[in-house]
Amino acid sequence: MGRDATTGPGPLRRRLQCVLLVLAAAAVAGVSVWLLMSRSPAEVADTQGSQSRSPAAVADTQGGQSRPVTGWTRIADPTGTTSQTLGMEPRAAASDSVDFDATIWVVGAGDPTTLLSSGGPFQDESLPSEPKTGLHDVVFGGSGSLRRLTAVGDRGTILTAELGNWNFPEYPALPKWRRDDAGVELTPGGGQENLRAVTYLLLGMGTSWECAVGSDGVILTRQDETQWVAHQPDGALARTVFLGVCATLTWPTDTSGGRLVTWVVGEDGAVLRSSSATTGIGNRPDMDEDGGGAGWVQQDQVAAVLGPDATVTLTDVVFADPDHGWIIGDRGTLLATVDGGRTWTRQEAHTTNRLNEAFFADAKAGWIVGDGGTILATTDGGASWRRQKADPGVSRDFVTLAPANRRLYAFTSDGYVFMSADVYRLLKGRSSGTDGYFVSD
């Protein structure tokens, strides 16, 4: 005869076992609390980088608050002793999605390198020019059949690769790079200077906006993948090395026009802004003022906020939306705006290291990488920043990062690659999807 699941000695034995387990857990918790209280705050904080704890369990105790912290794991190094080797000195990275089946492209000295979503291996791609040129930045742009890459580098090099729509088998997994700098003259003498950064913004169906910047005050712009147009500021800015660029778009409505705003930052505290009204019907705005590339204005309010650091080198500018943006640079410089750049305020990075690149999933969640093993994270728009440690902790210089496959990938200047734990919830944003983030920063 079968035993009733609610009667008999079986349930009594299980109740006794549960009581014993609870008592044992309480005893362990009591010992743990006593050990924690007996340790200094420095010792408690130092456990954040301990390998004995899982990434999900690591917590930041700064400010007396417990916050989740992303763990980082090394997945590649110059010798390939971890699992694979990158085979280059990286300078920039870009991805086509934060979701699964994403691809990361890394550029630096020599050929571009691709990390496939299957976890590797890194694959070198041949450049369409000899001798090999150093590349400084790469950006993914477009959506669907408009998917493409743009890379910029030394001697005015501009490369593009058409990706097409990967839902169709005729498009290869690895793109074919081609030169895209024909006719570009960056100085009156016809010389071609180094390009250091590029941005791509999808304006609507079939229309796009690109801007590339570099040494000797060079600014290149173009709309709809037509001819590049060179701009060069006057005065001292004509000799400035620009290092970062970002563009945002406010869509036109039935009652008001839209606005395309492009930001450029660089050495000597340079911060330029170009703003153009946009008009048009449906999803295809038309640019005025030379396609949005005219009227570059130095932002003196930034210098006022920087004060004694007004000539600091600024390395990157990023906007999560037309209102919320950040500027980073040397000596831990970190500025933020919540009103589209009309005003800027300092944020405390808790470091004096050079900050090299920033990424924001939305107006709240963001990461910054920099020299000396610096990885910073925020979930409140930068009101507070907390330090994250690579596993194992390193003091190498992080130069770039890219989101892909629900994670972040951070690259050091000497070819180490670190992968974060799953941060999909933050990467997806709180109020919107993320497709737009990868064509504007």
Protein Blocks (a to p, Z undefined) as FASTA:
>chain_A
ZZdfkgcjklmmmmmmmmmmmmmmmmmmmmmmmmmmmpcfklmmmmmmpckbcfklpccf
ehhiacdddddddfbdfkopmmpcehiacfbdcdfbfbehiacddddehjdddddfkopa
cdddddfbdcddddfbdcdedehjlgccddddeehiacdddebjakbfklcfbdcdddfk
ehiafbfnopacddfbdcdddfbghiacdddddeehiacddehhiacdddddehjllmpc
cfbdcdddddddfkbccddddddddeehiacddddddedehjlccdeehhopgoiacdfk
lmmmnmmmmmgccfbdcdfbfklccdddeehiacddfehomaccdddehiabdcfbdcdf
blmbccdddehhiacddfehomaccddddddddfbdcfbdcdeehiacdddfkopacddd
dfklmmnopmbcfklmmmmZZ
